[in-house]
Amino acid sequence: MTEFAVTAFATLFVAIGPIDTALVFGGLTGGVHRPERFRLAWQAVAVAGAVLLGFALLGVHLLAALHVTLDAFRVAGGILLMLQAVQLIFGHPAGLSTLTAGERREAMEPHDIAVFPLAFPVIAGPAGLTAVVLLMGQAGGDPLRSAVVLGAMLLCLVLAYLGMIFTDVLNRVLRTTGSSVIARLAGVLLATLAVQFIFDGIRGANLLGPAA
């Protein structure tokens, strides 16, 4: 159980990316007063949490309704997380949970950015949504394991909120070099977890034949 809890937290931490979220938040709210920043951060985390919770509770059932096996989703999800890992390792500016140039321009327009782009795709992006469904699938309906996944998700959301609140401090402490080092380390970890998801999917689907 301890090993599963560590895996769940590590996967969601890298997929949701509280530090990346804080840096994006700081860039989007540079001219916003502090009380308004708190409101945006709280609303973004609340909306993202609701979306992630919905995927956690209903994702496996949705796959079943679409006649998609969990093993197939493990392989597809592992590939998706691997793409996220490659973006992190090579320091590309556009990952699965970051903003494209067009999205960033739209985000800078005068409107409430709590839902878009903060809640989605920055916090509850494709990588995070995929990770939470994969982990709930690994839990296999076990109440304790499911609670561990939801607890890890909640902890990552709290860290994302704290990161947004203290984004100025993070910018001063980490700077560009520190952020890049953390991103690359997180990318290596996520790549390892992604490969494991792919292996589990292949093994579960018996694509290479039954185990000897």
N, CA and C of each residue as an Amber inpcrd file, in Angstrom:
protein
   636
   0.8250000  -1.2080000   0.0000000   0.0000000   0.0000000   0.0000000
   0.8620000   1.2620000   0.0000000   1.9680000   1.2210000   0.7730000
   2.8680000   2.3740000   0.8010000   3.4720000   2.6230000  -0.5710000
   3.8610000   1.5320000  -1.2380000   4.4290000   1.6600000  -2.5820000
   3.4000000   2.2370000  -3.5490000   2.1640000   1.7920000  -3.4510000
   1.1090000   2.3070000  -4.3200000   0.8590000   3.7860000  -4.0380000
   0.8720000   4.1770000  -2.7690000   0.6470000   5.5760000  -2.4050000
   1.7480000   6.4670000  -2.9670000   2.9990000   6.0070000  -2.8610000
   4.1190000   6.7940000  -3.3980000   4.0060000   6.9260000  -4.9110000
   3.6530000   5.8250000  -5.5810000   3.4960000   5.8500000  -7.0350000
   2.3720000   6.7950000  -7.4500000   1.2520000   6.7270000  -6.7300000
   0.1110000   7.5860000  -7.0490000   0.4730000   9.0540000  -6.8860000
   1.1290000   9.3860000  -5.7800000   1.4840000  10.7870000  -5.5500000
   2.4990000  11.2680000  -6.5810000   3.5270000  10.4460000  -6.8430000
   4.5610000  10.8570000  -7.7980000   3.9720000  11.0640000  -9.1890000
   3.1000000  10.1490000  -9.6010000   2.4980000  10.2580000 -10.9300000
   1.6510000  11.5170000 -11.0440000   0.8000000  11.7500000 -10.0590000
  -0.0810000  12.9190000 -10.1200000   0.6900000  14.2240000  -9.9360000
   1.7250000  14.2010000  -9.1020000   2.5220000  15.4100000  -8.8880000
   3.1720000  15.8510000 -10.1890000   3.7470000  14.8900000 -10.9100000
   4.4090000  15.2360000 -12.1690000   3.3820000  15.5880000 -13.2370000
   2.2590000  14.8370000 -13.2870000   1.2490000  15.0700000 -14.3250000
   0.5320000  16.4100000 -14.1270000   0.1810000  16.7270000 -12.8870000
  -0.5030000  17.9950000 -12.6090000   0.4860000  19.1580000 -12.6130000
   1.6860000  18.9130000 -12.0510000   2.7400000  19.9140000 -12.1110000
   2.4800000  21.1650000 -11.2970000   2.4340000  21.0840000  -9.9660000
   2.1920000  22.2950000  -9.1620000   3.1850000  23.4210000  -9.4080000
   4.4520000  23.0760000  -9.6360000   5.4600000  24.1140000  -9.8550000
   5.2520000  24.7780000 -11.2120000   5.0240000  23.9680000 -12.2450000
   4.7400000  24.5380000 -13.5650000   3.4870000  25.4030000 -13.5260000
   2.4790000  24.9200000 -12.7930000   1.2380000  25.6850000 -12.6550000
   1.5050000  27.0420000 -12.0200000   2.3330000  27.0530000 -10.9870000
   2.6410000  28.3090000 -10.3000000   3.3530000  29.2840000 -11.2280000
   4.2760000  28.7780000 -12.0410000   5.0210000  29.6550000 -12.9390000
   4.1140000  30.2290000 -14.0330000   3.2240000  29.3940000 -14.5720000
   2.2760000  29.8810000 -15.5770000   1.3370000  30.9060000 -14.9470000
   0.8670000  30.6110000 -13.7340000  -0.0300000  31.5160000 -13.0230000
   0.6370000  32.8700000 -12.8080000   1.9060000  32.8480000 -12.4150000
   2.6230000  34.1020000 -12.2020000   2.7340000  34.9150000 -13.4710000
   2.9590000  34.2290000 -14.6090000   3.0660000  34.9380000 -15.8700000
   1.7510000  35.5480000 -16.3260000   0.6390000  34.8830000 -15.9940000
  -0.6730000  35.3600000 -16.4400000  -1.2610000  36.4270000 -15.5270000
  -0.7860000  36.4920000 -14.2860000  -1.4010000  37.4020000 -13.3110000
  -0.3970000  38.4240000 -12.7870000   0.5990000  38.7530000 -13.6030000
   1.6390000  39.6760000 -13.1470000   1.0890000  41.0280000 -12.7170000
   0.0430000  41.5340000 -13.3960000  -0.4990000  42.8500000 -13.0550000
  -1.7590000  42.8060000 -12.2210000  -2.0690000  41.6450000 -11.6540000
  -3.3000000  41.4750000 -10.8740000  -3.0100000  41.7070000  -9.3960000
  -3.9130000  42.3850000  -8.7040000  -3.7350000  42.6300000  -7.2750000
  -3.8120000  41.3220000  -6.4900000  -3.1600000  41.2910000  -5.3360000
  -3.0180000  40.0690000  -4.5540000  -4.3630000  39.4330000  -4.1760000
  -5.3660000  40.1660000  -3.6690000  -6.6560000  39.5240000  -3.3440000
  -7.3030000  38.8540000  -4.5540000  -7.1840000  39.4800000  -5.7190000
  -7.7440000  38.8910000  -6.9410000  -6.9760000  37.6320000  -7.3280000
  -5.6730000  37.6260000  -7.0750000  -4.8670000  36.4310000  -7.3270000
  -5.3610000  35.2630000  -6.4760000  -5.6410000  35.5400000  -5.1980000
  -6.1340000  34.4910000  -4.3080000  -7.4420000  33.9180000  -4.8340000
  -8.3280000  34.7960000  -5.3090000  -9.6210000  34.3310000  -5.8180000
  -9.4400000  33.4660000  -7.0560000  -8.5930000  33.9220000  -7.9760000
  -8.3530000  33.1560000  -9.1920000  -7.7500000  31.7980000  -8.8770000
  -6.7930000  31.7720000  -7.9440000  -6.1440000  30.5070000  -7.5870000
  -7.1490000  29.5430000  -6.9750000  -7.9850000  30.0410000  -6.0610000
  -8.9590000  29.1810000  -5.4020000  -9.9860000  28.6490000  -6.4020000
 -10.5060000  29.5010000  -7.2560000 -11.5010000  29.0620000  -8.2290000
 -10.9040000  28.0630000  -9.2200000  -9.6790000  28.3110000  -9.6530000
  -9.0350000  27.4070000 -10.6080000  -8.8470000  26.0200000 -10.0040000
  -8.3870000  25.9680000  -8.7630000  -8.1770000  24.6810000  -8.1010000
  -9.5030000  23.9690000  -7.8610000 -10.5490000  24.7190000  -7.4930000
 -11.8560000  24.1040000  -7.2470000 -12.4230000  23.4910000  -8.5260000
 -12.3410000  24.2350000  -9.6330000 -12.8630000  23.7210000 -10.9040000
 -12.0340000  22.5230000 -11.3740000 -10.7110000  22.6410000 -11.3080000
  -9.8430000  21.5450000 -11.7200000 -10.0780000  20.3130000 -10.8510000
 -10.2700000  20.5320000  -9.5490000 -10.5370000  19.4070000  -8.6520000
 -11.8290000  18.6990000  -9.0040000 -12.8570000  19.4670000  -9.3590000
 -14.1370000  18.8590000  -9.7400000 -13.9870000  18.0260000 -11.0140000
 -13.2260000  18.5440000 -11.9840000 -13.0110000  17.8140000 -13.2390000
 -12.2190000  16.5400000 -12.9810000 -11.1350000  16.6450000 -12.2040000
 -10.3140000  15.4720000 -11.8940000 -11.1060000  14.4320000 -11.1060000
 -11.9280000  14.8940000 -10.1670000 -12.7450000  13.9680000  -9.3820000
 -13.7380000  13.2430000 -10.2760000 -14.3440000  13.9770000 -11.2040000
 -15.2810000  13.3510000 -12.1340000 -14.6230000  12.2670000 -12.9600000
 -13.4200000  12.5480000 -13.4560000 -12.6960000  11.5370000 -14.2270000
 -12.2810000  10.3710000 -13.3450000 -11.9100000  10.6620000 -12.0910000
 -11.5020000   9.5910000 -11.1910000 -12.6540000   8.6350000 -10.8980000
 -13.8430000   9.1720000 -10.6820000 -14.9840000   8.3430000 -10.2950000
 -15.6810000   7.7030000 -11.4940000 -15.6510000   8.3720000 -12.6340000
 -16.4350000   7.9040000 -13.7800000 -15.5870000   7.4570000 -14.9640000
 -14.2830000   7.7090000 -14.9120000 -13.4360000   7.4110000 -16.0610000
 -13.4520000   5.9520000 -16.4730000 -13.3140000   5.0360000 -15.5110000
 -13.3040000   3.6060000 -15.8240000 -14.6520000   3.1680000 -16.3800000
 -15.7420000   3.6950000 -15.8250000 -17.0760000   3.3600000 -16.3230000
 -17.2860000   3.9060000 -17.7390000 -16.7280000   5.0840000 -18.0120000
 -16.8330000   5.6540000 -19.3520000 -16.1050000   4.7770000 -20.3650000
 -14.9340000   4.2890000 -19.9850000 -14.2000000   3.3920000 -20.8680000
 -15.0080000   2.1370000 -21.1650000 -15.6500000   1.5970000 -20.1280000
 -16.4660000   0.4010000 -20.3230000 -17.6400000   0.6850000 -21.2580000
 -18.2480000   1.8710000 -21.1140000 -19.3690000   2.2230000 -21.9830000
 -18.9260000   2.3680000 -23.4290000 -17.6730000   2.7670000 -23.6420000
 -17.1370000   2.9150000 -24.9970000 -16.5200000   1.6170000 -25.5060000
 -16.6170000   0.5630000 -24.6890000 -16.0430000  -0.7420000 -25.0360000
 -14.5280000  -0.6580000 -25.2250000 -13.8940000   0.1510000 -24.3980000
 -12.4420000   0.2700000 -24.3960000 -11.9240000  -0.4130000 -23.1340000
 -11.0290000  -1.3620000 -23.2860000 -10.5110000  -2.0690000 -22.1280000
  -9.5380000  -1.1760000 -21.3600000  -9.4070000  -1.4520000 -20.0840000
  -8.4850000  -0.6840000 -19.2620000  -7.0460000  -0.9100000 -19.7190000
  -6.7480000  -2.1150000 -20.2140000  -5.3950000  -2.3870000 -20.7030000
  -5.0750000  -1.5350000 -21.9260000  -6.0510000  -1.3690000 -22.8160000
  -5.8380000  -0.5070000 -23.9820000  -5.6010000   0.9360000 -23.5360000
  -6.3540000   1.3770000 -22.5300000  -6.1790000   2.7380000 -22.0340000
  -4.8280000   2.8900000 -21.3360000  -4.3540000   1.8070000 -20.6820000
  -3.0340000   1.8720000 -20.0450000  -1.9500000   2.1280000 -21.0860000
  -2.0410000   1.4310000 -22.2280000  -1.0470000   1.6300000 -23.2780000
  -1.1620000   3.0450000 -23.8520000  -2.3910000   3.4670000 -24.1880000
  -2.5910000   4.8060000 -24.7420000  -2.1910000   5.8820000 -23.7410000
  -2.5980000   5.6940000 -22.4670000  -2.2490000   6.6640000 -21.4410000
  -0.7600000   6.7200000 -21.1920000  -0.1030000   5.5530000 -21.2210000
   1.3450000   5.5270000 -21.0460000   2.0580000   6.2870000 -22.1490000
   1.5770000   6.1480000 -23.3820000   2.1660000   6.8880000 -24.5060000
   1.9590000   8.3920000 -24.3140000   0.7560000   8.7750000 -23.8840000
   0.4620000  10.1870000 -23.6610000   1.3500000  10.7690000 -22.5670000
   1.5350000  10.0270000 -21.4860000   2.3990000  10.4940000 -20.4000000
   3.8620000  10.5180000 -20.8430000   4.2370000   9.5890000 -21.7200000
   5.6040000   9.6020000 -22.2430000   5.8650000  10.8710000 -23.0540000
   4.8660000  11.3010000 -23.8340000   5.0100000  12.5530000 -24.5780000
   5.2080000  13.7330000 -23.6310000   4.4660000  13.7280000 -22.5250000
   4.6340000  14.7710000 -21.5160000   6.0410000  14.7170000 -20.9300000
   6.5340000  13.5020000 -20.6750000   7.8730000  13.3430000 -20.1070000
   8.9430000  13.8710000 -21.0660000   8.7910000  13.5800000 -22.3510000
   9.7530000  14.0600000 -23.3490000   9.7840000  15.5790000 -23.3780000
   8.5980000  16.2030000 -23.2910000   8.5330000  17.6660000 -23.2640000
   9.2940000  18.2090000 -22.0580000   9.1280000  17.5700000 -20.9100000
   9.7940000  18.0360000 -19.6990000  11.2970000  17.8400000 -19.7720000
  11.7250000  16.6750000 -20.2530000  13.1520000  16.3530000 -20.2700000
  13.9200000  17.2800000 -21.2010000  13.3470000  17.5620000 -22.3830000
  14.0540000  18.3760000 -23.3590000  13.7340000  19.8540000 -23.2450000
  12.9370000  20.2190000 -22.2280000  12.7060000  21.6300000 -21.9450000
  11.9270000  22.3590000 -23.0120000  11.0230000  21.6540000 -23.7100000
  10.2040000  22.3290000 -24.7070000   9.1890000  23.2280000 -24.0120000
   8.8840000  24.3980000 -24.5620000   7.9730000  25.3280000 -23.8960000
   6.5190000  24.8960000 -23.9210000   6.1500000  23.9290000 -24.7630000
   4.7490000  23.5390000 -24.8780000   4.5770000  22.0740000 -24.5490000
   4.0410000  21.7780000 -23.3870000   3.7510000  20.4110000 -23.0070000
   2.2600000  20.1590000 -23.0400000   1.8530000  18.9720000 -22.5980000
   0.4390000  18.6170000 -22.6420000  -0.3880000  19.4530000 -21.6750000
   0.2320000  19.9700000 -20.6290000  -0.5110000  20.7270000 -19.6280000
  -0.1340000  22.2030000 -19.6290000   0.5570000  22.6540000 -20.6640000
   0.8910000  24.0650000 -20.7590000   0.1030000  24.6910000 -21.8990000
   0.3510000  25.9540000 -22.1460000  -0.4620000  26.7080000 -23.1010000
   0.2420000  26.8380000 -24.4420000  -0.5550000  26.7580000 -25.5030000
  -0.0330000  27.0820000 -26.8140000   0.0430000  28.6030000 -26.9450000
   0.6620000  29.0530000 -28.0230000   0.7860000  30.5010000 -28.2280000
  -0.5930000  31.1440000 -28.3570000  -1.4990000  30.4850000 -29.0780000
  -2.8470000  31.0200000 -29.2340000  -3.6030000  31.0660000 -27.9210000
  -3.4620000  30.0150000 -27.1090000  -4.1370000  29.9890000 -25.8080000
  -3.5780000  31.0660000 -24.8920000  -2.2790000  31.2900000 -24.9640000
  -1.6910000  32.3280000 -24.1120000  -2.1890000  33.7150000 -24.5130000
  -2.3180000  33.9550000 -25.8180000  -2.8450000  35.2550000 -26.2660000
  -4.2780000  35.4430000 -25.7920000  -5.0840000  34.3890000 -25.8950000
  -6.4690000  34.4920000 -25.4430000  -6.5430000  34.6910000 -23.9320000
  -5.6210000  34.0350000 -23.1980000  -5.6260000  34.1650000 -21.7400000
  -5.2880000  35.5820000 -21.2960000  -4.5060000  36.3170000 -22.1120000
  -4.1120000  37.6650000 -21.7380000  -5.2090000  38.6860000 -22.0090000
  -6.2940000  38.2620000 -22.6890000  -7.4110000  39.1670000 -22.9130000
  -8.1480000  39.4090000 -21.6030000  -8.8510000  40.5520000 -21.4600000
  -9.5160000  40.8850000 -20.2010000 -10.7610000  40.0280000 -19.9420000
 -10.5920000  38.8990000 -19.2700000 -11.7170000  38.0640000 -18.8470000
 -11.2300000  37.1800000 -17.7080000 -12.1420000  36.4900000 -17.0670000
 -11.7970000  35.6400000 -15.9360000 -11.0540000  34.4070000 -16.4500000
  -9.8290000  34.1910000 -15.9340000  -8.9940000  33.0940000 -16.4260000
  -8.9990000  31.8950000 -15.4880000  -9.8940000  31.8880000 -14.4990000
  -9.8850000  30.7980000 -13.5180000 -10.2050000  29.4520000 -14.1740000
 -11.2390000  29.4380000 -15.0470000 -11.6240000  28.1830000 -15.7010000
 -10.6890000  27.8790000 -16.8610000 -10.5800000  28.8130000 -17.7860000
  -9.6310000  28.6790000 -18.8910000  -8.7120000  29.8900000 -18.8830000
  -7.4150000  29.6780000 -18.8520000  -6.7190000  28.3960000 -19.0020000
  -6.2140000  27.7730000 -17.7120000  -6.5150000  28.3630000 -16.5310000
  -5.9000000  27.8540000 -15.3130000  -6.4060000  26.4560000 -14.9310000
  -7.7440000  26.3190000 -14.7790000  -8.2750000  25.0100000 -14.3990000
  -7.9910000  23.9750000 -15.4850000  -8.2680000  24.3630000 -16.7320000
  -7.9690000  23.5030000 -17.8690000  -7.4440000  24.3730000 -18.9980000
  -6.2460000  24.0760000 -19.5520000  -5.4920000  22.8280000 -19.3990000
  -4.3070000  22.8830000 -18.4520000  -4.1190000  23.9810000 -17.6820000
  -2.9050000  24.0830000 -16.8760000  -2.9060000  23.0790000 -15.7240000
  -3.9800000  23.0490000 -14.9080000  -4.0120000  22.1400000 -13.7560000
  -4.5710000  20.7800000 -14.1630000  -5.8010000  20.7430000 -14.6160000
  -6.4290000  19.4820000 -15.0240000  -6.2450000  19.2990000 -16.5270000
  -5.0020000  19.1190000 -16.9360000  -4.7060000  18.9330000 -18.3460000
  -4.8230000  17.4730000 -18.7620000  -4.5470000  17.1820000 -20.0230000
  -4.6480000  15.7990000 -20.4990000  -3.8080000  14.8190000 -19.7010000
  -2.5990000  15.2270000 -19.3070000  -1.7370000  14.3210000 -18.5490000
  -2.3410000  13.9930000 -17.1820000  -2.8360000  15.0070000 -16.4880000
  -3.4350000  14.7800000 -15.1760000  -4.6870000  13.9320000 -15.2430000
  -5.5470000  14.2030000 -16.2240000  -6.7770000  13.4300000 -16.3760000
  -6.4700000  11.9800000 -16.7230000  -5.4850000  11.7780000 -17.5910000
  -5.0910000  10.4180000 -17.9430000  -4.5270000   9.6860000 -16.7340000
  -3.6740000  10.3730000 -15.9820000  -3.0260000   9.7460000 -14.8280000
  -4.0480000   9.3120000 -13.7800000  -5.0380000  10.1480000 -13.5010000
  -5.9910000   9.8170000 -12.4480000  -6.8590000   8.6240000 -12.8510000
  -7.2010000   8.5160000 -14.1370000  -7.9790000   7.3570000 -14.5930000
  -7.1390000   6.0910000 -14.5210000  -5.8690000   6.1720000 -14.9250000
  -4.9940000   5.0070000 -14.8610000  -4.8050000   4.5250000 -13.4250000
  -4.6210000   5.4650000 -12.5170000  -4.4110000   5.0910000 -11.1160000
  -5.6750000   4.4910000 -10.5040000  -6.8330000   5.0480000 -10.8370000
  -8.0790000   4.4560000 -10.3350000  -8.2940000   3.0730000 -10.9310000
  -7.8400000   2.8790000 -12.1560000  -7.9010000   1.5460000 -12.7370000
  -6.9940000   0.5810000 -12.0050000  -5.8060000   1.0570000 -11.6090000
  -4.9010000   0.2200000 -10.8280000  -5.4910000  -0.1130000  -9.4610000
  -6.2660000   0.8100000  -8.9190000  -6.8880000   0.5540000  -7.6170000
  -7.8690000  -0.6070000  -7.6870000  -8.4170000  -0.8450000  -8.8730000
  -9.2690000  -2.0070000  -9.0810000 -10.5320000  -2.0410000  -8.2430000
 -11.0520000  -0.8760000  -7.8850000 -12.2740000  -0.8400000  -7.0960000
 -12.0600000  -1.0300000  -5.6100000 -10.8140000  -1.2260000  -5.1810000
 -10.5260000  -1.3640000  -3.7520000 -10.7350000  -0.0180000  -3.0550000
 -11.5950000   0.0470000  -2.0390000 -11.9060000   1.3470000  -1.4140000
 -10.6820000   2.0500000  -0.8450000  -9.7770000   1.3030000  -0.2160000
  -8.6060000   1.9200000   0.3950000  -7.6630000   2.4770000  -0.6620000
  -7.4130000   1.6920000  -1.7190000  -6.5380000   2.1600000  -2.7850000
  -7.1580000   3.3550000  -3.5110000  -8.4700000   3.3180000  -3.7210000
  -9.1520000   4.4460000  -4.3610000  -9.0240000   5.6970000  -3.5040000
  -9.1630000   5.5300000  -2.1810000  -9.0130000   6.6630000  -1.2740000
  -7.5930000   7.2160000  -1.3240000  -6.6070000   6.3330000  -1.4860000
  -5.2150000   6.7770000  -1.6010000  -5.0290000   7.6440000  -2.8400000
  -5.6020000   7.2120000  -3.9720000  -5.4980000   7.9930000  -5.2070000
  -6.1550000   9.3590000  -5.0320000  -7.3600000   9.3690000  -4.4660000
  -8.0610000  10.6420000  -4.2710000  -7.3120000  11.5340000  -3.2870000
  -6.7110000  10.9330000  -2.2610000  -5.9250000  11.7160000  -1.3140000
  -4.6880000  12.3210000  -1.9620000  -4.0200000  11.5290000  -2.8070000
  -2.8530000  12.0360000  -3.5260000  -3.2480000  13.1640000  -4.4670000
  -4.3980000  13.0110000  -5.1130000  -4.8950000  14.0590000  -6.0120000
  -5.1840000  15.3360000  -5.2310000  -5.8270000  15.2120000  -4.0830000
  -6.1340000  16.3760000  -3.2490000  -4.8600000  17.0650000  -2.7840000
  -3.8720000  16.2900000  -2.3880000  -2.6070000  16.8660000  -1.9370000
  -1.9250000  17.6400000  -3.0640000  -1.9430000  17.0860000  -4.2700000
  -1.3410000  17.7860000  -5.4130000  -2.0860000  19.0820000  -5.7220000
  -3.4030000  19.0770000  -5.5700000  -4.1790000  20.2930000  -5.7980000
  -3.8560000  21.3510000  -4.7390000  -3.6870000  20.9150000  -3.5000000
  -3.2990000  21.8490000  -2.4350000  -1.9310000  22.4590000  -2.7390000
  -0.9960000  21.6180000  -3.1900000   0.3350000  22.1160000  -3.5390000
   0.2690000  23.0840000  -4.7180000  -0.6210000  22.7880000  -5.6810000
  -0.7940000  23.7040000  -6.8080000  -1.3290000  25.0510000  -6.3310000
  -2.2850000  25.0200000  -5.4000000  -2.8430000  26.2590000  -4.8540000
  -1.7570000  27.0510000  -4.1150000  -0.9910000  26.3710000  -3.2730000
   0.0720000  27.0520000  -2.5310000   1.1200000  27.6080000  -3.4800000
   1.4140000  26.8420000  -4.5420000   2.3800000  27.3320000  -5.5210000
   1.9080000  28.6030000  -6.1940000   0.6110000  28.6710000  -6.5170000
   0.0740000  29.8830000  -7.1450000   0.0750000  31.0540000  -6.1730000
  -0.2320000  30.7790000  -4.9110000  -0.2380000  31.8450000  -3.9150000
   1.1680000  32.4150000  -3.7040000   2.1550000  31.5260000  -3.7030000
   3.5350000  31.9480000  -3.4520000   4.3720000  31.9220000  -4.7300000
   3.7380000  32.2360000  -5.8530000   4.4480000  32.1780000  -7.1330000
   5.6240000  33.1420000  -7.1860000   5.5040000  34.3040000  -6.5460000
   6.6060000  35.2670000  -6.5460000   7.8200000  34.6950000  -5.8200000
   7.5700000  34.0040000  -4.7060000   8.6640000  33.3880000  -3.9450000
   9.3360000  32.2940000  -4.7650000   8.5240000  31.4670000  -5.4240000
   9.0820000  30.3950000  -6.2510000   9.9420000  30.9650000  -7.3770000
   9.4820000  32.0240000  -7.9890000  10.2560000  32.6480000  -9.0690000
  11.6000000  33.1530000  -8.5700000  11.5980000  33.7340000  -7.3750000
  12.8580000  34.2510000  -6.8230000  13.7960000  33.1280000  -6.4180000
  13.2580000  32.0700000  -5.8480000  14.0860000  30.9720000  -5.3450000
  14.6040000  30.0860000  -6.4790000  13.7020000  29.6640000  -7.3550000
  14.0760000  28.6890000  -8.3790000  14.7550000  29.3340000  -9.5840000
  14.2600000  30.4900000 -10.0040000  14.7090000  31.1170000 -11.2420000
  14.5430000  30.1430000 -12.4110000  15.0340000  30.5010000 -13.5500000
  14.8460000  29.6710000 -14.7430000  15.6220000  28.3610000 -14.6400000
  16.8510000  28.4190000 -14.1300000  17.6790000  27.2230000 -14.0540000
  17.0870000  26.2040000 -13.0950000  16.6650000  26.6490000 -11.9270000
  16.0830000  25.7300000 -10.9550000  14.8230000  25.0670000 -11.4740000
  13.9780000  25.8430000 -12.1440000  12.7470000  25.2910000 -12.7120000
  13.0610000  24.2490000 -13.7770000  14.0900000  24.5080000 -14.5920000
  14.4620000  23.5710000 -15.6500000  14.9930000  22.2720000 -15.0710000
  15.7900000  22.3610000 -14.0140000  16.3350000  21.1540000 -13.3840000
  15.2100000  20.2970000 -12.8140000  14.2850000  20.9220000 -12.1070000
  13.1610000  20.1850000 -11.5240000  12.3080000  19.5550000 -12.6230000
  12.0640000  20.2990000 -13.6980000  11.2600000  19.7780000 -14.8020000
  11.9200000  18.5580000 -15.4280000  13.2280000  18.5820000 -15.6070000
  13.9200000  17.4500000 -16.2180000  13.9150000  16.2240000 -15.3090000
  14.1060000  16.4300000 -14.0180000  14.0310000  15.3120000 -13.0770000
  12.6210000  14.7160000 -13.0610000  11.6120000  15.5850000 -13.0650000
  10.2330000  15.1060000 -13.0960000   9.9570000  14.3550000 -14.3960000
  10.5470000  14.8140000 -15.5000000  10.3520000  14.1390000 -16.7770000
  10.9090000  12.7320000 -16.7800000  12.0790000  12.5410000 -16.1820000
  12.6590000  11.1970000 -16.0940000  11.7630000  10.2810000 -15.2770000
  11.2670000  10.7840000 -14.1530000  10.3760000   9.9840000 -13.3150000
   9.0950000   9.6410000 -14.0550000   8.5140000  10.6160000 -14.7420000
   7.2700000  10.3700000 -15.4670000   7.4850000   9.3820000 -16.6160000
   8.6340000   9.4530000 -17.2820000   8.9290000   8.5130000 -18.3630000
   8.9650000   7.0840000 -17.8310000   9.5670000   6.9020000 -16.6620000
   9.6280000   5.5740000 -16.0550000   8.2330000   5.0490000 -15.7340000
   7.4050000   5.8990000 -15.1510000   6.0370000   5.4910000 -14.8240000
   5.2270000   5.2140000 -16.0870000   5.4510000   6.0150000 -17.1290000
   4.7230000   5.8130000 -18.3850000   5.0610000   4.4580000 -19.0000000
   6.3450000   4.1020000 -18.9970000   6.7540000   2.7930000 -19.5270000
   6.1170000   1.6640000 -18.7220000   6.0410000   1.8480000 -17.4100000
   5.4170000   0.8080000 -16.5800000   3.9400000   0.6460000 -16.9220000
   3.2410000   1.7590000 -17.1530000   1.8340000   1.6700000 -17.5610000
   1.6940000   0.9090000 -18.8830000   2.6070000   1.1780000 -19.8200000
   2.5600000   0.4920000 -21.1160000   2.8170000  -1.0000000 -20.9310000
   3.8200000  -1.3400000 -20.1300000   4.1150000  -2.7470000 -19.8640000
   2.9190000  -3.4500000 -19.2240000   2.2820000  -2.7730000 -18.2620000
   1.1160000  -3.3700000 -17.5950000  -0.0170000  -3.6010000 -18.5860000
  -0.2120000  -2.6390000 -19.5020000  -1.2690000  -2.7950000 -20.4970000
  -0.9960000  -3.9460000 -21.4440000   0.2510000  -4.0640000 -21.8930000
   0.6160000  -5.1570000 -22.8040000   0.4860000  -6.5030000 -22.1060000
   0.9360000  -6.5590000 -20.8470000   0.8430000  -7.8040000 -20.0910000
  -0.6040000  -8.1950000 -19.8440000  -1.4240000  -7.2100000 -19.4760000
  -2.8180000  -7.5070000 -19.1810000  -3.6140000  -7.9250000 -20.4000000
  -3.2240000  -7.4090000 -21.5790000  -3.9360000  -7.7590000 -22.8220000
  -3.3980000  -9.0200000 -23.4710000  -2.3150000  -9.5770000 -22.8910000
  -1.7050000 -10.7930000 -23.4450000  -1.3120000 -10.6290000 -24.9120000
  -0.8070000  -9.4360000 -25.2420000  -0.4310000  -9.1890000 -26.6340000
   0.7600000 -10.0320000 -27.0720000   1.5940000 -10.4070000 -26.1180000
   2.7780000 -11.2060000 -26.4320000   2.5610000 -12.6750000 -26.1080000
   1.2880000 -13.0310000 -25.8920000   0.9830000 -14.4240000 -25.5680000
   0.9050000 -14.6010000 -24.0610000   0.3020000 -15.6900000 -23.5930000
   0.1910000 -15.9290000 -22.1530000   1.5490000 -16.1210000 -21.5230000
   1.6380000 -15.6460000 -20.2850000   2.9060000 -15.7560000 -19.5540000
   3.2410000 -17.2210000 -19.3340000   4.5400000 -17.5310000 -19.4140000
   4.9740000 -18.9200000 -19.2400000   4.8590000 -19.3300000 -17.7790000
